[in-house]
Every structure is written in structure tokens, then in C-alpha cells.
Amino acid sequence: MAQSINAKVYGSASVVLSDDLTVFNSSKYAVFPGFCDVHVHFREPGFSYKETIRSGCASAARGGYTAVCTMPNLNPVPDDLEHLKAQTDIIETDACIHVYPYGAITVGEKGETLADLEGMAPNVCAFSDDGKGVQSDDMMREAMKRAKALGKMIVAHCEVNDLLHGGYIHDGEYARLHGHRGICSESEWAQVARDIELVKEIGCKYHVCHISTKETVDIIRKAKAEGVDITCETGPHYLVMNDMDLQEDGRFKMNPPIRSEEDRKALLEGILDGTIDMLATDHAPHSAEEKSRGLEKSVFGIVGLETAFPIMYTYLVKPGIMTMERLVEVMVEAPRKRFDLPLGEDFSIWDLDAEYEIDPAEFVSLGKATTFTGWKVNGRCMATVCDGKVVWKEDK
């Protein structure tokens, strides 16, 4: 490499990728440190028809990511060291970027019995039951106590089951106009508020997954002002869309749902003022058939690793809403710092002038469901380097 990259440096590229002698030497190319996503689903073991470690890593590399944290809704669920090994064995052989697995908080993510946190602790980035909220106050309290003793963080999908009422999109204007059952905002923020009180009591490190409501932003902002050890994330789709952008298509169904314009504006304010610490895609691939059943019957989840930077750059940085420095912070620095993940000399090279329409047929992820089909964006990843190896190169 002709230059070393760290989390503070990005700009024009003059880089030689020595393993294949490809040279990028033009002011049109920009170099960014390797992006980090602390919330992805690579589906293996158990659901390799949706995604594999190999295809998920390739998708991440195409999006400029060199580090990801994989959620535990797998089969087997990584709730003890043996079940975790079923995943880490595949990571060791098939991953081309850094993959850090989560351990589950409860056995089978069922919320009934605590998982073997002590046994998994040395081999996981944190503990999460993502996809399911821990309903029991006492269960979450004990999980926080044990995580604190182990020096690990609790990463929470916050959702109160009793408030869902069979909803599947935001309980807002689009749902009312089209006769859909809605998911109320309280189902998210009420559990965030509960967990914050537990964190105050116990003093563990705590992180909230994919926040989507204005109330959640306000609650977390207040908790931070009070000195609570809390961070949170949101995704690109929550920052650039509202519920009136939905269509009668399963590619618009994810959990939590895209919410109102008021919520979107609050999330944007939160990521600009630092209340929201980092960007995470919640990359959640499914088969085409599973996403072909419309809003009501399709499964929850969309992909996002290959579109995150182009969307954020095009719709927030280029119009002057967000600085490039802040985008690098939420995609590189903040997630690595909070989760204690090294950067090294990982980087990606981007043609920021490249303009194109997002086409899921070009994705290397096995999942193709995205809200951004047909969106015009700038920014194409030309190459990604991880540990000195080229893990993605744009043939075009």
C-alpha cells in the first residue's frame, strides 16, 4: 500500500493494491477507513438459503465494510460455547473480513433462562437477543449483572410484546389509509425506558439496537445527560424515509418499521447532535419467496450493507445536512470505539462521482429486498482492503 489509513484520514486516493498491481491514482477517488456495522444477520448456521458467512462478507466488502457483528438468531442459537462454535468454525474458514459474533442473552432467545454468558464471554463481542425483546424485568436485571461482571455489553432489541397487537408496519397515516395493523411507537420506547432504569441500578454497559421513534431519541438524550452508560444506533432507511414512502411490497417491511416524518426528523437531529452514536444497517436477508407476500405476510427484514454509504452520502452529505466527518464517525469510529474493535489498515476506495440507480440484481448478498430499489445515488466502492488483502474490487 502506498499510504496507511487510520480512522481520522480520508481523502483523495493514491493507492497501489500490491497483490494484484491495481493502481488507483486520481483525485476522483476517495479513501475511507474500513466501515464497521455492529448489527448484521449472516444467517449461518441454520438458514444458509437466506445468506451465508461467505456471501454476507462479500456483501459487506462491496459496501466498504471490513468489520461486522453478527446477531444470534441462528440455528443453533449461540447460547453456549458449543453452539457458538458452530458459527465461529464457519467464520474461521469462510470470512474475508472481520466477523465478531454476539452471544444470546437467553437460551434459544426464548427469554426464559439465561444463556451461558460466562462460557461465551471470551469469544463474543457482546450479548443480545436481537429480534426479540427480553420481556422479564428480572431476567434483564440478572443478565445485566452478569454482563457487567464479565466486562461485556448488553445490546438490546427493545420491544414490548403486549403492545404489538399483530402489527407489522408503523401505526401511522399509511396504516390507517390502507387498512394495515400498526406497531405503536410505545412498544419500542417503553422497553428502552425500562432498561435505562435497570442500567442506572446496575451500572452495566448498554446499547440499543435500531431506534426508530422520536420518544426513544428523547429518552436516550436525557439518559446520556444523566451520565448513563448508554449508546444506540439507527439505520439509513429510518433517516431518509417516512411511513408515507411505503408501498404494498414486502421490501418495505422491517422491524422496527419506518415511522412518521416527525420520527424521521427526530432521528436525524439525534444522529447529528450525537444522541445517536452510530449507523447500523440491520442487514437481514431473506429469500425472494419470503419477501414476496406483501406487507402483511412477508417476513421482517431488508438488506443494507451495499447501499448504506451511497444513500447516506447522496441524501445527507451532498445536500449539506451531514458532514463527511460525521458520517465517517458514525460508520467507522463510534462503532469500533464502543465495541472495542480494532481498525488496523483496513480501507475502501470510492468513486464519489459515479452515479447510478440501485439495482438489487447487482447485489452480491443472497438477499435482494431493499427499500432503495431504483433510487439514484452517487458513490461506488471500487475496492476494499482488509488486513492487506483485496476483498472486493469493482470489475466495472
N, C-alpha and C positions, 0 to 999 in steps of 0.2 A: 504494500500500500504506500502511496505517495504522501499520505498525511494521516495522523492519528486523529480520532474523533472522540470527544467526550460530550457529556450532557449539556455543556454550555456552548458548543460550537456547531454552527451550521452555516451554510452559505454556498457560494459558487464551488463547483466541483472541479478538481484536477486530480483524478484518482486512477491508478492503474490496478486492475484486478489481476494480480500476477499469475493466478492459477490458470487463467485462460487467455491472458495477454489482452483482454479487452481494455480499451482506454476511453475514459470519459474526460474530455478536456475542453469545456465550453462554459461560458457564462450562463447558458440557458439551463444548465444542470445545477441542482441544489443537493447538498448532502445533509442528512439528518441523522442523529444518533438513533440506534435501534429502538423502535417503538415497543411499548410494553402494555399488554392487556391482561388485567387481573381477573377477567371474567369471561371464559370461553367454555364451550362444550364440544369436546372432540369425540364423544360417544363410544369410545373403545376402552375397555372391553364391553361387550353386550349388545351394541347397536351399530355395528360397523356398516350396515347398509345406509345409515344416515351420514356418517363421517368416520374416518379413521385417524389415528395419530399421524400417519403419513400425509393424508390429504389435508388434514387440518393445519399441519405445519406448513405445507406448501401454500395454502391459502393465506396464512399469516405472513409468510415471507413475501408473497406477491403484494401484500399491503404494507410492507415496510417494517413488520414486527419481527423482533428477534427473541422475545420472551413472552410467554403466556402462562396463566394459571388456569388449570383445568378443573371444572366443577365435578362433584362426586356423584351425580345422578347417573350411575353406570350399573352394569350387572356383571360381577358382584359390586355392590356399593362398597367403596373403600372405607369400611368401618372398623377394620383391624389390620394388622400388619400383613397377614396372608392375603386378604382381599386387595389391599393396596398394591401388593407385589404383582398382582395380575395386570395392573396398569403400568407400573414402573418398568416391568420387563419389556413391554412393548415400546415404551418411551426410549429405553436404552438402545433398542435396535432400529427404530423407525423415525425418530425425531431428528429433524435437520436444524431446529432452533432450540432454545432453552424452554423446556416444559416443566412447570412446577405444579404438582397435583395438590389438591385440597384433600383433607380427611373429613369424613362426615362427622357431624356433631352427635347424631343419634344412630343407633343400629338400623340399617336399612332405610335411613331417613324417615323413619316412621314416627319419631317424636316420643317413643315410649321408654327407651332405655338408652343411656349414654353409650356412645361408641368407645372403643379402646383408645382414648386420646393419648394416654401415656405411651402406648406401644407405637403409635404412628408419628408422634411429635417430631422425631429427628428427620423424618422423610417427607414432611408436608409443609406447604407454605403457610397454611392457616387451617381453621376448621369452619365448615359451612354445611348447612342442609339446603343449599340453593335449590330453588324450585318449590320449596315448602318452608313456611314459617314455623318456628318452634312455638307451639301453642301454649305449652305449660310454662307459667312463670317460674315454678320451682325447677323445672328441667333446665331452662335457660340460665337461671341463677347458678346452679351447680356446674353447668358447662363453663360459665364464665370463671368460676372459682378455679376449676381445674386448668383451664387455658392460661389463666394468669400465673398459676404455679409453674406451668411449663414454658412460660415466656412466649406464648402463642396468641394470635389474634382470633377473635370470633368475627366471622364475616356473615352477615345476616340478610337473608331474603325475608323481608318483613311483610307479612300478610296474615290478617285475622280471618280464619276460615268461616267463622259465624257471620261475617259481613259480606260474603261473596254472593250468596243467593243465586248461584248458577250463572253469574255474569261472565262475559267474555270480551267485551270492549269497554271503553270508558263510559261511565254513567253520565252522559252529557248530551249535547244537542243532536249529534249524529245518531246516537242510540234511540233517542225519542222520535226523530224524524223517520227512522227506518224500522222501528219495532224490534230493536235488539235489547237483550238484557244487559244491563250495565254493571261494571265493577266500580263501587264507590271509592272515592279518594281516602276515606277514613280507614278502609281495610289495610292501607299501607301506613299512613302516618300514625295511627293509633298504636301499632306494634313498635314503630320507631320510638315513640314517646315512652312506652313501657320499658324497652330495652335501655334507653338512656337513664331511666331511674335505677335500673339494675347496675349499670356501669358506674353510676355515682356511688352506689352502695359497695361495689366490689373492687372497682378500680382496674378493670382489665382493659386491654386494647380492643377497640371495637370499630368495625367498618360496615357501612350499609350499602347493599347492592342496589344498582339500577333505580335510583329515586326518580319519581315521576310527578309529584304533586307540589303545589305551592306551599301547602301546610308543612310538608316534610322539610322543605328548604328553611322555612321559618324556625321550625323546631330544632334543626341541626345548627343553624346560625346562633340561636340562643344558647344551646348546649356548649358550643365552642367558646362563646363569650364567658361562660361559667367555668371554663377550664376542663371540660370533659374530654377524655382521650378518644375522640371520635373523628373518623373520616368517612367520605362517601364518594359515590361515582354516579354518573348518568351516561346515557348513550347518545350518539349523534341524532337518531330519529326523534328523540324527545326534545331536541334543541331546535330542529328545523321544520317540524310538522306539528299540527294540532289535529284534534279528532274530526274536524270538518274536511281534512285531506283524505280520510279513509275511503276505501272502495269496497265493493262487495266481493272480496277476494281474500283468500287465506293468507296471502303475503302481507296483509296489514294486521295480522293477529299475533300479538306477543304479550307477555306478562312480566311486569305491569304494562297496561295498554298506553298508547299515545293518548294524551289527555287534552284539556282545553287550551285555547290560546293564552288564557291567563296563567295557566300552569307553565306553558312553554316559556313565557316571558320571565316568570319567576325562576325557572331553571337556568335560563340564560344569564340572568342577573347573578344567580348563585355561582355559576362557573366563572364569571368574570370577576367577582369580588372575593373568590377563594373559599366561599362556603362549601361549594362542591369542589373536591380536591382533584379529581381525575376523570378521564374519559375511559369508558369500557364499552365494548360492543355488545356483550351478552350474545356472542356468536353462537347460534343454536340451530344447526342444520337438521332438516327432516327430509324424508323422501317426497318426491313430487306428488305422489298419491295422498300422503298425509296432509299436504298443504292445498289440496285441490277441492276441499269440501266446503268452501265458503267461510264466512266469519264465524258462524255458529259452531260448525262441526270440525273445522280444521284444528290441528294441534297448535299449541302456543309455540312461537319461536321463529326468528328470522336470522339470516346470516349477516355479517357486518365487517369482517376483517379486511376485505378487499375494497371496501368503499369508504371506510372511516376517514382517512386523511383527505381524499379528494372532496368529500362532502364538507368537511369542516373548513378546508382551505377555500373552496369555492364560495360557500354560502355564509361563512363567518369572517374569515381572514381577508379575502379580497375586497368585500364591501367595507372593511374597516371596523367591523363590530368587535372582533377579537384580534389581538396582536399575534404575530407569529411566535413571539417569545412565550406568550401564554399557552398557545397550542402545543409547543414543544414541552412546556412544563407539565401539562395535563396528560400528554401522551408518552412522556419519557421520564421526567424527573420525579414527579409526585408518586406515581405507582411504584417505581423502583425504591424510592426512599421509604415509603410506608411499609412495603412488604420486604424490605431489606434484600433486594435483588441486584446483583452486580450488573454493570453495563459492559465493561471491557472496551474493545474497539469495534463493537458491532455498529453498523450503519446501513443506511439505504440512500440510493441516488434517484432523484426525481427530476423529470422534465415538467416543470410547472407551467409551461406554455402549452403542453399537449391538451387539446380539447376533444372531448368525445362524449357519447351517450353511454350511460351504464347499461350493459347488456349481460344479464345473468348467464347466458350461454358461454361467456368468456371466463366465468369463474372457475378456478381450479378446485374450490370446495365442492364436495358432493351435493351440498345444499344449494339451491338456487333461489329460494324465496327471499326477496328483498322489497322493501317499500320504495326503493330508489330506481326501479326499472324505468329507463328512458330519461332519467334526469341528466342534464348536461353539466359536465364537470370539467375542471382543469386539474392537471396533475396526474402523471402516470409514473409508477415506480419502474425504473429502468433496471435496477439491480439492488439486491440486498445481500449484505455480507455478515456472517455470524461466525465468530471465532476464526476469522481469517479466511473462511470459505464462502464462495459464492453460492447462496442457497436459492436465489431467484435471479433470472436475467430475462428481460423482455425481448423476445425474438423480433418483435415488430420494429 
